[in-house]
């Protein structure tokens, strides 16, 4: 069975996930899931071929000659593609994709077999062999190894095949032999391997992998990866007081530390994770769930340094935010982590791929003048190949299990068959979420016993949701983001959850000075933006919207997926008096406003037509 993280035997896990095989999607995320399999994975495979990433493995095995192609970490893109393809093929008979997957795995195995010690990194083949494991600061050998291990575990779990898994085991054993000893200290310049080694321990039971992952955390701050904040190697991990450095590396590191806590119960790790998470959500996260405000170093800025147009907010960083919060949820069972996960997923990850599944954003600004444009591919393709492994794994995040609870973490039109105790529970969700807040859950089981069904109540709906069980209203309050329904569920039961899809005006901390006297608009879990494409006749940067009145919702049928748009009457300011002027004395000019009809679209849907100006934070009147 294919678990995104198999915490079934993790000593400190409060919640364990449901296997992907047990969830069948048919709603909003199903469109993305199908798109990945039929379109995006095929397109990306062609890019992996045309840019030489697959040829690098053929070169390493001696099948072809020539120079290494691309960046020294390009192997990782192939591994991420394999992970996503493995998920996408669950319960899908797709001969073309299956053949491409098998062919890549063969090339990887042949590349490793060309050596004798299990090492595998195509950049360090032949002429660079003497440079292996000599530069933890700049090279990505550990990073690539981590992605290979993740891909191999996913492939084994989803297909039952061992070929790639055996490759990963040989590499992991090489790592253990080389670094799991006191005389050879190491740590990761780009964290990722920590998560992979813990998952490999879960898959095999070999504690040497867990021990090495722990050593990689414990060795931070010794200068092995450069002794700088960029790589989070300036102080020991447990002494970190705030999120710092490269945003993706930082959150991958936190994810790895959370995995180690789940297996070891090391409270000193949990203490720093709690401290860093609070720093994230109170000082350093965009409203989209994006993180990393600076282009320089792809880094976190200072507290409240959240510029909109200059936002870096890398797609991979939003993905890392999903990973970290998922693990914090499994540790605690607290819905506040799912709130951040959902925010990052819908508003930080989804914008990274176009609605047709063929173009990408690496950087995700919160406002633009029409210059930011999606690309078919990137020389550094970490984001395109990362996003596909998240979207194809969505079903694995939807449910959580404990000994006496079935937890509904996320809402999506779907069917789930849940192994529980000595029987099964079927849950059919009928919903238009995230565009619609009505969720009908039909629970069916032959189990004749009492247990709890926990329904997640998002933070934005915590005070105003309605709940019925077989038509009878329930007056219950959410605790830690969930409402508990305890009963003997034998037979068939209908649960109706109504989450209020109100249009909510959001303000930011006054210390985020760019957003002073502005609001952002959310509806349900989605953040909205004004895009010039829908608002002709005025500059969306001057748009002023009313406070909580006169808003309507309509479906944008012209965009794939038919997202729900928000419309209303507002004011746009005439800029004629400001031509050829940047500053004027107060009162000299009076910019006149004109009444306009505006349209806002979900932020994930922007830049899917022509390039045009966009903004999330709006003036109000």
RODO-2510 file (C-alpha; in nm, 4 decimals, decimal comma):
residues 621
     n   res          X          Y          Z
     1     x     0,0000     0,0000     0,0000
     2     x     0,1216     0,3497    -0,0860
     3     x     0,1496     0,5847     0,2102
     4     x     0,3022     0,9273     0,1607
     5     x     0,4514     0,8739     0,5080
     6     x     0,4036     0,5417     0,6816
     7     x     0,3702     0,6394     1,0478
     8     x     0,1791     0,3247     1,1440
     9     x     0,4666     0,2170     1,3720
    10     x     0,5996     0,5636     1,4599
    11     x     0,6214     0,5922     1,8361
    12     x     0,5046     0,9530     1,8640
    13     x     0,2502     0,9746     1,5819
    14     x    -0,0958     1,0740     1,6999
    15     x    -0,2343     1,0248     1,3487
    16     x    -0,1423     0,7942     1,0631
    17     x    -0,2447     0,8500     0,7000
    18     x    -0,4589     0,6431     0,4673
    19     x    -0,3019     0,4743     0,1657
    20     x    -0,3500     0,6394    -0,1728
    21     x    -0,5085     0,3202    -0,3078
    22     x    -0,7990     0,3693    -0,0664
    23     x    -0,9054     0,7109    -0,1994
    24     x    -1,0635     0,7798    -0,5395
    25     x    -1,0908     1,1459    -0,6324
    26     x    -1,3693     1,2887    -0,8498
    27     x    -1,3754     1,6621    -0,7796
    28     x    -1,1548     1,9723    -0,7894
    29     x    -0,8266     1,7959    -0,7178
    30     x    -0,9254     1,5046    -0,9404
    31     x    -0,8894     1,7350    -1,2400
    32     x    -0,5310     1,8076    -1,1405
    33     x    -0,4659     1,4425    -1,0672
    34     x    -0,5858     1,3381    -1,4126
    35     x    -0,4002     1,6275    -1,5732
    36     x    -0,0746     1,5173    -1,4163
    37     x    -0,1075     1,1656    -1,5561
    38     x    -0,2347     1,2466    -1,9052
    39     x    -0,0507     1,5704    -1,9774
    40     x     0,2039     1,7026    -1,7318
    41     x     0,4040     1,3865    -1,6692
    42     x     0,4313     1,3180    -2,0428
    43     x     0,5360     1,6767    -2,1142
    44     x     0,7935     1,6696    -1,8350
    45     x     0,9366     1,3404    -1,9548
    46     x     0,9991     1,5033    -2,2921
    47     x     1,1769     1,7892    -2,1166
    48     x     1,3866     1,5471    -1,9114
    49     x     1,4921     1,3840    -2,2376
    50     x     1,5512     1,6988    -2,4415
    51     x     1,7606     1,8659    -2,1680
    52     x     1,9880     1,5647    -2,1258
    53     x     1,8811     1,4684    -1,7752
    54     x     1,8065     1,1094    -1,8793
    55     x     2,1138     1,0969    -2,1022
    56     x     2,3233     1,1759    -1,7950
    57     x     2,2379     0,8301    -1,6625
    58     x     2,3228     0,6703    -1,9983
    59     x     2,6541     0,8524    -1,9925
    60     x     2,7195     0,7254    -1,6386
    61     x     2,6592     0,3663    -1,7475
    62     x     2,8890     0,4058    -2,0473
    63     x     2,6127     0,3700    -2,3070
    64     x     2,6808     0,7106    -2,4612
    65     x     2,9662     0,9596    -2,4618
    66     x     2,9651     1,3337    -2,4181
    67     x     2,9605     1,5971    -2,1475
    68     x     2,7312     1,6051    -1,8467
    69     x     2,4205     1,8133    -1,9214
    70     x     2,2842     2,0874    -1,6960
    71     x     2,3168     2,1581    -1,3265
    72     x     2,4995     1,9221    -1,0904
    73     x     2,1696     1,8428    -0,9142
    74     x     1,9754     1,7475    -1,2278
    75     x     1,9426     1,3834    -1,1198
    76     x     1,6919     1,4954    -0,8579
    77     x     1,4451     1,6120    -1,1251
    78     x     1,4358     1,2616    -1,2710
    79     x     1,3764     1,1111    -0,9277
    80     x     1,0898     1,3489    -0,8481
    81     x     0,9312     1,2621    -1,1814
    82     x     0,9523     0,8921    -1,0925
    83     x     0,7859     0,9520    -0,7561
    84     x     0,4978     1,1398    -0,9198
    85     x     0,4596     0,8836    -1,1993
    86     x     0,4470     0,6035    -0,9441
    87     x     0,1623     0,7767    -0,7606
    88     x    -0,0181     0,8599    -1,0849
    89     x    -0,0215     0,4978    -1,1990
    90     x    -0,2057     0,3725    -0,8905
    91     x    -0,5252     0,2133    -1,0248
    92     x    -0,4558     0,3645    -1,3682
    93     x    -0,3618     0,1444    -1,6611
    94     x    -0,1509     0,3813    -1,8700
    95     x     0,0863     0,1864    -2,0988
    96     x     0,2709     0,4944    -2,2274
    97     x     0,3485     0,6331    -1,8845
    98     x     0,4316     0,2869    -1,7490
    99     x     0,6798     0,2251    -2,0272
   100     x     0,8505     0,5604    -1,9730
   101     x     0,8761     0,4873    -1,6017
   102     x     1,0282     0,1423    -1,6560
   103     x     1,2799     0,2735    -1,9076
   104     x     1,4069     0,5450    -1,6723
   105     x     1,4390     0,2991    -1,3839
   106     x     1,6452     0,0691    -1,6058
   107     x     1,8812     0,3535    -1,6960
   108     x     1,9245     0,4449    -1,3283
   109     x     2,0029     0,0883    -1,2329
   110     x     2,2539     0,0540    -1,5150
   111     x     2,4233     0,3779    -1,4116
   112     x     2,4720     0,2513    -1,0566
   113     x     2,5895    -0,0906    -1,1762
   114     x     2,8761     0,0760    -1,3631
   115     x     3,0370     0,1280    -1,0225
   116     x     3,1038    -0,1171    -0,7427
   117     x     3,0198     0,0596    -0,4166
   118     x     2,6554     0,1668    -0,4570
   119     x     2,7378     0,5337    -0,5157
   120     x     2,5132     0,7093    -0,7650
   121     x     2,5314     1,0660    -0,8857
   122     x     2,5786     1,1195    -1,2576
   123     x     2,7602     1,4513    -1,2174
   124     x     3,0499     1,2809    -1,0380
   125     x     3,0989     1,0030    -1,2899
   126     x     3,4370     0,9373    -1,4526
   127     x     3,6446     1,2558    -1,4526
   128     x     3,4935     1,3913    -1,1267
   129     x     3,5067     1,0669    -0,9298
   130     x     3,7784     1,1957    -0,6969
   131     x     3,5545     1,4862    -0,5935
   132     x     3,2804     1,2695    -0,4442
   133     x     3,1736     1,3669    -0,0907
   134     x     3,4252     1,6509    -0,0720
   135     x     3,1952     1,9557    -0,0849
   136     x     2,8863     1,9375     0,1346
   137     x     2,8499     2,3141     0,1116
   138     x     2,7915     2,3506    -0,2605
   139     x     2,7277     2,0091    -0,4122
   140     x     2,3910     1,8319    -0,3862
   141     x     2,4956     1,4684    -0,3546
   142     x     2,2927     1,4187    -0,0359
   143     x     1,9974     1,6049    -0,1854
   144     x     1,9911     1,3862    -0,4972
   145     x     2,0312     1,0740    -0,2859
   146     x     1,7305     1,1754    -0,0791
   147     x     1,5102     1,2196    -0,3822
   148     x     1,6200     0,8835    -0,5210
   149     x     1,5243     0,7154    -0,1935
   150     x     1,1849     0,8880    -0,1882
   151     x     1,1193     0,7869    -0,5486
   152     x     1,2220     0,4283    -0,4825
   153     x     0,9957     0,3945    -0,1783
   154     x     0,7011     0,5401    -0,3678
   155     x     0,7663     0,3098    -0,6610
   156     x     0,7935     0,0009    -0,4432
   157     x     0,4798     0,0840    -0,2463
   158     x     0,2713     0,1610    -0,5529
   159     x     0,3907    -0,1127    -0,7891
   160     x     0,5403    -0,3805    -0,5660
   161     x     0,8499    -0,3812    -0,7867
   162     x     1,1957    -0,3918    -0,6322
   163     x     1,4331    -0,2742    -0,9055
   164     x     1,4603     0,0916    -0,8110
   165     x     1,4243     0,0139    -0,4409
   166     x     1,7304    -0,2096    -0,4576
   167     x     1,9216     0,0761    -0,6211
   168     x     1,8200     0,3032    -0,3338
   169     x     1,9178     0,0432    -0,0742
   170     x     2,2649     0,0083    -0,2242
   171     x     2,3087     0,3858    -0,2190
   172     x     2,1721     0,4154     0,1356
   173     x     2,4045     0,1406     0,2558
   174     x     2,6926     0,3234     0,0895
   175     x     2,5914     0,6357     0,2841
   176     x     2,5749     0,4438     0,6101
   177     x     2,9132     0,2822     0,5502
   178     x     3,0697     0,6173     0,4643
   179     x     2,9122     0,8510     0,7187
   180     x     2,7562     0,6567     1,0060
   181     x     3,0770     0,6643     1,2032
   182     x     3,2397     0,9204     1,4264
   183     x     3,5522     0,9697     1,2142
   184     x     3,3558     1,0937     0,9101
   185     x     3,1170     1,3717     1,0040
   186     x     2,8780     1,5197     0,7512
   187     x     2,5654     1,7253     0,7168
   188     x     2,3493     1,8326     0,4261
   189     x     2,4107     2,1577     0,2404
   190     x     2,0597     2,1190     0,1019
   191     x     1,8439     1,9199     0,3453
   192     x     1,6183     1,6487     0,2011
   193     x     1,8045     1,3304     0,2790
   194     x     1,6920     1,3474     0,6423
   195     x     1,3268     1,2903     0,5448
   196     x     1,4204     1,0169     0,2998
   197     x     1,6332     0,8198     0,5448
   198     x     1,3578     0,8211     0,8066
   199     x     1,1065     0,6952     0,5500
   200     x     1,3531     0,4262     0,4458
   201     x     1,3822     0,3228     0,8112
   202     x     1,0020     0,2990     0,8229
   203     x     1,0059     0,0838     0,5109
   204     x     1,2856    -0,1518     0,6177
   205     x     1,3155    -0,1344     0,9962
   206     x     1,6919    -0,0754     0,9595
   207     x     1,7800     0,1641     1,2414
   208     x     2,1102     0,2601     1,0774
   209     x     1,9136     0,4819     0,8393
   210     x     1,7383     0,6566     1,1293
   211     x     2,0699     0,6943     1,3089
   212     x     2,2301     0,8598     1,0064
   213     x     1,9353     1,0981     0,9654
   214     x     1,9747     1,1976     1,3302
   215     x     2,3479     1,2528     1,2861
   216     x     2,2831     1,4830     0,9911
   217     x     2,0674     1,6995     1,2189
   218     x     2,3081     1,6825     1,5120
   219     x     2,6063     1,7838     1,2971
   220     x     2,4596     2,1180     1,2003
   221     x     2,6462     2,4184     1,3323
   222     x     2,9868     2,2553     1,2993
   223     x     3,0675     2,4290     0,9717
   224     x     3,0531     2,1112     0,7662
   225     x     2,8207     2,2779     0,5139
   226     x     2,9679     2,6247     0,5197
   227     x     2,8936     2,7624     0,8683
   228     x     2,6448     3,0124     0,7230
   229     x     2,2782     3,0993     0,7693
   230     x     2,2009     3,0317     0,4036
   231     x     2,2526     2,6580     0,4636
   232     x     2,1390     2,6738     0,8282
   233     x     2,4813     2,5577     0,9417
   234     x     2,5756     2,8599     1,1540
   235     x     2,4528     2,7191     1,4875
   236     x     2,3254     2,3801     1,6089
   237     x     1,9698     2,3047     1,5019
   238     x     1,8380     2,2947     1,8577
   239     x     1,9636     2,6490     1,9192
   240     x     1,7659     2,8045     1,6328
   241     x     1,5399     3,0831     1,7541
   242     x     1,3890     3,1768     1,4185
   243     x     1,3522     3,0619     1,0616
   244     x     1,6473     3,1813     0,8596
   245     x     1,8423     3,1223     0,5417
   246     x     1,7238     2,9533     0,2227
   247     x     1,3499     2,8966     0,2696
   248     x     1,3236     2,5549     0,1027
   249     x     1,6284     2,4190     0,2836
   250     x     1,4998     2,5502     0,6166
   251     x     1,1558     2,3929     0,5875
   252     x     1,2930     2,0649     0,4486
   253     x     1,5207     2,0588     0,7518
   254     x     1,2232     2,1149     0,9823
   255     x     1,0368     1,8358     0,8049
   256     x     1,3280     1,5995     0,8571
   257     x     1,3541     1,6930     1,2243
   258     x     0,9804     1,6316     1,2636
   259     x     1,0228     1,2863     1,1079
   260     x     1,3022     1,2070     1,3524
   261     x     1,0866     1,3184     1,6446
   262     x     0,8049     1,0924     1,5234
   263     x     1,0420     0,7952     1,5523
   264     x     1,2527     0,8887     1,8559
   265     x     1,0390     1,1155     2,0721
   266     x     1,3314     1,3557     2,1201
   267     x     1,1542     1,6443     2,2950
   268     x     1,4422     1,8832     2,2290
   269     x     1,3586     1,8598     1,8586
   270     x     0,9889     1,9238     1,9171
   271     x     1,0659     2,2314     2,1251
   272     x     1,2580     2,3976     1,8437
   273     x     0,9973     2,2928     1,5860
   274     x     0,7230     2,4555     1,7913
   275     x     0,9322     2,7707     1,8249
   276     x     1,0067     2,7878     1,4536
   277     x     0,6466     2,7147     1,3528
   278     x     0,5259     3,0042     1,5645
   279     x     0,7836     3,2279     1,3949
   280     x     0,6494     3,1143     1,0574
   281     x     0,2793     3,1814     1,1121
   282     x     0,3119     3,5021     1,3114
   283     x     0,5945     3,6784     1,1253
   284     x     0,7177     3,5178     0,8034
   285     x     0,4412     3,3628     0,5949
   286     x     0,2487     3,5241     0,3106
   287     x    -0,1281     3,5087     0,3100
   288     x    -0,0919     3,2534     0,0304
   289     x     0,1060     3,0160     0,2511
   290     x     0,4122     3,1076     0,0485
   291     x     0,7422     3,1614     0,2277
   292     x     1,0739     3,3206     0,1434
   293     x     1,0512     3,6921     0,0760
   294     x     1,3960     3,7597    -0,0687
   295     x     1,5288     3,6872    -0,4156
   296     x     1,8794     3,7111    -0,2691
   297     x     1,9524     3,3637    -0,1410
   298     x     1,5907     3,2525    -0,1963
   299     x     1,5717     3,3394     0,1703
   300     x     1,3481     3,4265     0,4598
   301     x     1,3666     3,7946     0,5389
   302     x     1,3327     3,9581     0,8749
   303     x     1,0140     3,9453     1,0763
   304     x     0,7265     4,1111     0,8828
   305     x     0,9421     4,1504     0,5730
   306     x     0,6740     4,0393     0,3276
   307     x     0,6925     4,2537     0,0133
   308     x     0,4289     4,1816    -0,2471
   309     x     0,5775     4,2632    -0,5869
   310     x     0,9272     4,1546    -0,4835
   311     x     0,8039     3,8368    -0,3151
   312     x     1,0162     3,5372    -0,4039
   313     x     0,7788     3,2818    -0,2542
   314     x     0,9252     2,9901    -0,4473
   315     x     0,6819     2,7132    -0,5386
   316     x     0,9144     2,4597    -0,3750
   317     x     0,8964     2,6572    -0,0511
   318     x     0,5164     2,6311    -0,0441
   319     x     0,5558     2,2577    -0,1045
   320     x     0,7992     2,2405     0,1875
   321     x     0,5395     2,4230     0,3955
   322     x     0,2904     2,1472     0,3114
   323     x     0,5405     1,8773     0,4077
   324     x     0,6308     2,0342     0,7406
   325     x     0,2746     2,1053     0,8503
   326     x     0,1666     1,7540     0,7527
   327     x     0,4261     1,6113     0,9879
   328     x     0,3354     1,8521     1,2670
   329     x    -0,0257     1,7379     1,2295
   330     x     0,0725     1,3719     1,2558
   331     x     0,2684     1,4581     1,5708
   332     x    -0,0126     1,6488     1,7409
   333     x    -0,3464     1,5814     1,5731
   334     x    -0,4066     1,9581     1,5867
   335     x    -0,6051     2,1020     1,2956
   336     x    -0,4124     2,4297     1,3039
   337     x    -0,1398     2,2579     1,1026
   338     x    -0,3908     2,1444     0,8417
   339     x    -0,5107     2,5058     0,8153
   340     x    -0,1605     2,6100     0,7096
   341     x    -0,1200     2,3039     0,4880
   342     x    -0,4452     2,3803     0,3067
   343     x    -0,3574     2,7481     0,2694
   344     x    -0,0206     2,6605     0,1222
   345     x    -0,1646     2,3919    -0,1053
   346     x    -0,4438     2,5901    -0,2704
   347     x    -0,2747     2,9307    -0,2713
   348     x     0,0984     2,8591    -0,2680
   349     x     0,1428     2,5329    -0,4579
   350     x    -0,1351     2,5442    -0,7196
   351     x    -0,0282     2,8831    -0,8612
   352     x     0,2999     2,7133    -0,9524
   353     x     0,1378     2,5248    -1,2407
   354     x    -0,0893     2,6531    -1,5164
   355     x    -0,4472     2,5349    -1,5446
   356     x    -0,3571     2,3303    -1,8529
   357     x    -0,0703     2,1589    -1,6699
   358     x     0,1988     2,2714    -1,9136
   359     x     0,3547     2,5888    -1,7721
   360     x     0,5050     2,6869    -1,4402
   361     x     0,5991     2,9565    -1,1947
   362     x     0,9189     2,9294    -0,9973
   363     x     0,8581     3,2632    -0,8225
   364     x     0,5119     3,3691    -0,7021
   365     x     0,4720     3,7452    -0,6477
   366     x     0,1570     3,8758    -0,4815
   367     x     0,1311     4,1640    -0,7252
   368     x     0,2670     4,2317    -1,0707
   369     x     0,2614     4,4883    -1,3509
   370     x     0,2223     4,2290    -1,6258
   371     x     0,5866     4,1289    -1,6555
   372     x     0,5820     3,7969    -1,4690
   373     x     0,5211     3,5098    -1,7085
   374     x     0,4868     3,1350    -1,6821
   375     x     0,7484     2,9198    -1,8526
   376     x     0,7327     2,5845    -2,0272
   377     x     1,0359     2,4681    -1,8301
   378     x     1,3280     2,5973    -1,6265
   379     x     1,6984     2,5199    -1,6468
   380     x     1,6654     2,4737    -1,2715
   381     x     1,3507     2,2594    -1,2823
   382     x     1,3116     2,1837    -0,9126
   383     x     0,9641     2,3407    -0,8948
   384     x     0,7965     2,1753    -1,1965
   385     x     0,9093     1,8295    -1,0907
   386     x     0,8295     1,8965    -0,7249
   387     x     0,4738     2,0117    -0,7789
   388     x     0,3722     1,6963    -0,9649
   389     x     0,4645     1,4691    -0,6750
   390     x     0,2446     1,6738    -0,4401
   391     x    -0,0598     1,6871    -0,6663
   392     x    -0,0477     1,3160    -0,7507
   393     x    -0,0286     1,2357    -0,3773
   394     x    -0,3208     1,4556    -0,2685
   395     x    -0,5473     1,1641    -0,1776
   396     x    -0,2954     1,0496     0,0822
   397     x    -0,3481     1,3670     0,2846
   398     x    -0,7275     1,3465     0,2970
   399     x    -0,7784     1,1113     0,5908
   400     x    -0,6128     1,0323     0,9206
   401     x    -0,6575     0,7333     1,1486
   402     x    -0,6095     0,6635     1,5173
   403     x    -0,7083     0,3578     1,7193
   404     x    -1,0632     0,4859     1,7709
   405     x    -1,1027     0,7701     1,5183
   406     x    -1,1439     0,8272     1,1478
   407     x    -1,0342     1,1824     1,0710
   408     x    -1,1471     1,3727     0,7627
   409     x    -0,8582     1,6143     0,7077
   410     x    -0,9481     1,7635     0,3694
   411     x    -1,2628     1,7872     0,1622
   412     x    -1,2883     1,6694    -0,1968
   413     x    -1,5550     1,4934    -0,4026
   414     x    -1,4320     1,1387    -0,3558
   415     x    -1,4774     0,7825    -0,2364
   416     x    -1,2675     0,6284     0,0387
   417     x    -1,2525     0,2715     0,1655
   418     x    -1,0911     0,2774     0,5069
   419     x    -0,9531    -0,0317     0,6816
   420     x    -1,0488     0,0040     1,0484
   421     x    -1,0163    -0,2462     1,3300
   422     x    -1,1357    -0,5764     1,1816
   423     x    -1,3500    -0,4271     0,9075
   424     x    -1,3912    -0,1422     0,6611
   425     x    -1,5593     0,1947     0,6512
   426     x    -1,6741     0,3556     0,3282
   427     x    -1,6938     0,7346     0,3136
   428     x    -1,8329     0,9016     0,0031
   429     x    -1,7834     1,2782    -0,0087
   430     x    -2,0095     1,4822    -0,2342
   431     x    -1,8894     1,8399    -0,2526
   432     x    -1,7831     2,1245    -0,4776
   433     x    -1,5050     2,2209    -0,2353
   434     x    -1,3057     2,4492    -0,2409
   435     x    -1,5585     2,6573    -0,4389
   436     x    -1,8549     2,5306    -0,2349
   437     x    -1,8668     2,4709     0,1387
   438     x    -2,1411     2,2081     0,1450
   439     x    -2,0017     1,8622     0,2109
   440     x    -2,2221     1,5539     0,2275
   441     x    -2,0523     1,2473     0,3675
   442     x    -2,2199     0,9101     0,3364
   443     x    -2,0690     0,6672     0,5882
   444     x    -2,1268     0,2950     0,5379
   445     x    -1,9920     0,0072     0,7459
   446     x    -2,0768    -0,3362     0,8826
   447     x    -1,8725    -0,2709     1,1950
   448     x    -2,0952    -0,3019     1,5007
   449     x    -1,9005    -0,0873     1,7455
   450     x    -1,8616     0,2662     1,8678
   451     x    -1,5942     0,4902     1,7224
   452     x    -1,5515     0,8566     1,6345
   453     x    -1,5603     1,0356     1,3028
   454     x    -1,3675     1,3598     1,3273
   455     x    -1,4562     1,6305     1,0773
   456     x    -1,2079     1,9099     1,0247
   457     x    -1,3493     2,2578     1,0722
   458     x    -1,1176     2,5088     0,9048
   459     x    -1,0236     2,8153     1,1068
   460     x    -1,2194     3,0418     0,8707
   461     x    -1,5394     2,8436     0,9445
   462     x    -1,4914     2,7659     1,3136
   463     x    -1,7652     2,9959     1,4433
   464     x    -2,0342     2,9510     1,1813
   465     x    -2,0584     2,5951     1,0515
   466     x    -2,3702     2,3780     1,0562
   467     x    -2,3813     2,0043     1,0980
   468     x    -2,6518     1,7416     1,0531
   469     x    -2,6502     1,3657     1,1010
   470     x    -2,9342     1,1914     0,9180
   471     x    -3,1176     1,5226     0,9053
   472     x    -3,0824     1,5981     1,2768
   473     x    -2,8929     1,9163     1,3616
   474     x    -2,5919     1,8770     1,5865
   475     x    -2,4832     2,1520     1,8224
   476     x    -2,1141     2,0848     1,8617
   477     x    -1,8062     2,3001     1,8924
   478     x    -1,4767     2,2365     1,7223
   479     x    -1,1764     2,1564     1,9367
   480     x    -0,8288     2,1799     1,7910
   481     x    -0,9811     2,2184     1,4463
   482     x    -1,2105     1,9141     1,4565
   483     x    -1,5645     1,8318     1,5592
   484     x    -1,6131     1,4837     1,7032
   485     x    -1,9078     1,2581     1,6161
   486     x    -1,9113     0,9418     1,8272
   487     x    -2,1622     0,6659     1,7567
   488     x    -2,2171     0,3102     1,6460
   489     x    -2,2057     0,3674     1,2709
   490     x    -2,3289     0,0280     1,1523
   491     x    -2,5314     0,0620     0,8322
   492     x    -2,5466     0,3819     0,6282
   493     x    -2,5387     0,7314     0,7732
   494     x    -2,5607     1,0697     0,6013
   495     x    -2,3628     1,3599     0,7460
   496     x    -2,4119     1,7094     0,6087
   497     x    -2,1481     1,9686     0,6904
   498     x    -2,2091     2,3259     0,5800
   499     x    -1,9010     2,5444     0,5889
   500     x    -1,9871     2,9123     0,5349
   501     x    -1,8386     3,0383     0,2112
   502     x    -1,8486     3,3975     0,3271
   503     x    -1,6397     3,6637     0,1573
   504     x    -1,3889     3,7531     0,4266
   505     x    -1,1858     4,0727     0,4463
   506     x    -0,8373     4,0042     0,5803
   507     x    -0,5990     4,2621     0,7212
   508     x    -0,2332     4,2140     0,8035
   509     x    -0,0183     4,3048     1,0995
   510     x     0,0563     4,6813     1,0887
   511     x     0,4273     4,6007     1,0880
   512     x     0,3833     4,4658     0,7336
   513     x     0,3933     4,8223     0,6075
   514     x     0,3198     4,7420     0,2423
   515     x    -0,0291     4,6312     0,3426
   516     x    -0,1217     4,9325     0,5568
   517     x    -0,4837     5,0374     0,4943
   518     x    -0,5335     4,7465     0,2521
   519     x    -0,7281     4,4235     0,2664
   520     x    -0,7106     4,0871     0,0986
   521     x    -1,0208     3,8891     0,0130
   522     x    -1,0688     3,5224     0,0928
   523     x    -1,3605     3,2943     0,0262
   524     x    -1,3347     2,9617     0,1983
   525     x    -0,9748     2,8387     0,1683
   526     x    -0,9001     3,0470    -0,1419
   527     x    -0,7177     3,3796    -0,1619
   528     x    -0,8410     3,6093    -0,4398
   529     x    -0,6697     3,8636    -0,6607
   530     x    -0,7611     4,1316    -0,9135
   531     x    -0,6176     4,0631    -1,2585
   532     x    -0,6260     4,3230    -1,5355
   533     x    -0,7560     4,0590    -1,7774
   534     x    -1,0955     4,0692    -1,6036
   535     x    -1,0991     4,4419    -1,5257
   536     x    -1,0772     4,6542    -1,8379
   537     x    -1,0844     5,0309    -1,8228
   538     x    -0,8922     5,0845    -1,5016
   539     x    -0,5663     4,9953    -1,3313
   540     x    -0,6243     4,7183    -1,0780
   541     x    -0,3513     4,8642    -0,8567
   542     x    -0,5824     5,1597    -0,7923
   543     x    -0,8922     4,9508    -0,7218
   544     x    -1,0748     5,0266    -0,3981
   545     x    -1,3365     4,7768    -0,2844
   546     x    -1,6234     4,8206    -0,0381
   547     x    -1,6247     4,6697     0,3052
   548     x    -1,8519     4,3629     0,3138
   549     x    -2,1303     4,4702     0,0831
   550     x    -2,2377     4,4273    -0,2758
   551     x    -2,0382     4,1162    -0,3609
   552     x    -2,1562     3,8378    -0,5905
   553     x    -2,0102     3,5032    -0,6914
   554     x    -2,0116     3,3681    -1,0446
   555     x    -1,8443     3,0792    -1,2245
   556     x    -1,5722     3,1617    -1,4769
   557     x    -1,6604     2,9095    -1,7445
   558     x    -1,3873     3,0345    -1,9753
   559     x    -1,1077     2,9072    -1,7485
   560     x    -1,0241     2,5361    -1,7069
   561     x    -1,1754     2,3999    -1,3902
   562     x    -1,4346     2,6796    -1,3901
   563     x    -1,3187     2,8628    -1,0760
   564     x    -1,5585     3,0745    -0,8722
   565     x    -1,5018     3,4484    -0,9229
   566     x    -1,6091     3,7329    -0,6968
   567     x    -1,7632     4,0426    -0,8520
   568     x    -1,8755     4,3754    -0,7135
   569     x    -1,8882     4,7526    -0,7512
   570     x    -1,5828     4,9503    -0,6494
   571     x    -1,3868     5,2643    -0,7196
   572     x    -1,0789     5,3008    -0,9389
   573     x    -0,8698     5,6138    -0,9277
   574     x    -0,7878     5,8337    -1,2251
   575     x    -0,4135     5,8736    -1,2624
   576     x    -0,4187     6,1570    -1,5180
   577     x    -0,3036     6,4173    -1,2633
   578     x    -0,0010     6,2043    -1,1842
   579     x     0,1428     6,1855    -1,5316
   580     x     0,5098     6,2922    -1,5252
   581     x     0,4983     6,3305    -1,1470
   582     x     0,6057     6,1095    -0,8615
   583     x     0,5390     6,3389    -0,5627
   584     x     0,3155     6,6401    -0,5044
   585     x     0,2171     6,8475    -0,2014
   586     x    -0,0917     6,7167    -0,0226
   587     x    -0,4046     6,8827    -0,1596
   588     x    -0,2548     7,0055    -0,4853
   589     x    -0,4085     6,7227    -0,6801
   590     x    -0,7268     6,5377    -0,6187
   591     x    -0,7307     6,2075    -0,7964
   592     x    -1,0888     6,1461    -0,8905
   593     x    -1,2366     5,8048    -0,8470
   594     x    -1,4777     5,6454    -1,0888
   595     x    -1,7300     5,3733    -1,0241
   596     x    -1,6269     5,0425    -1,1758
   597     x    -1,7439     4,6844    -1,1841
   598     x    -1,4624     4,4564    -1,0706
   599     x    -1,3920     4,0834    -1,0828
   600     x    -1,1615     3,8903    -0,8541
   601     x    -1,0353     3,5412    -0,9312
   602     x    -0,8634     3,2797    -0,7144
   603     x    -0,4943     3,3572    -0,6967
   604     x    -0,4072     3,0080    -0,8200
   605     x    -0,5790     3,0899    -1,1519
   606     x    -0,3907     3,4094    -1,2396
   607     x    -0,1634     3,4401    -1,5450
   608     x    -0,3456     3,1714    -1,7397
   609     x    -0,4409     3,4089    -2,0211
   610     x    -0,2476     3,7134    -2,1389
   611     x     0,0119     3,8784    -1,9171
   612     x    -0,1491     4,1540    -1,7190
   613     x    -0,1254     4,3475    -1,3943
   614     x    -0,2385     4,1697    -1,0771
   615     x    -0,2640     4,2358    -0,7065
   616     x    -0,3921     4,0584    -0,3957
   617     x    -0,3884     4,3442    -0,1439
   618     x    -0,6536     4,6048    -0,2309
   619     x    -0,7523     4,9518    -0,1171
   620     x    -1,0829     4,9818     0,0714
   621     x    -1,3520     5,2451     0,1069
***
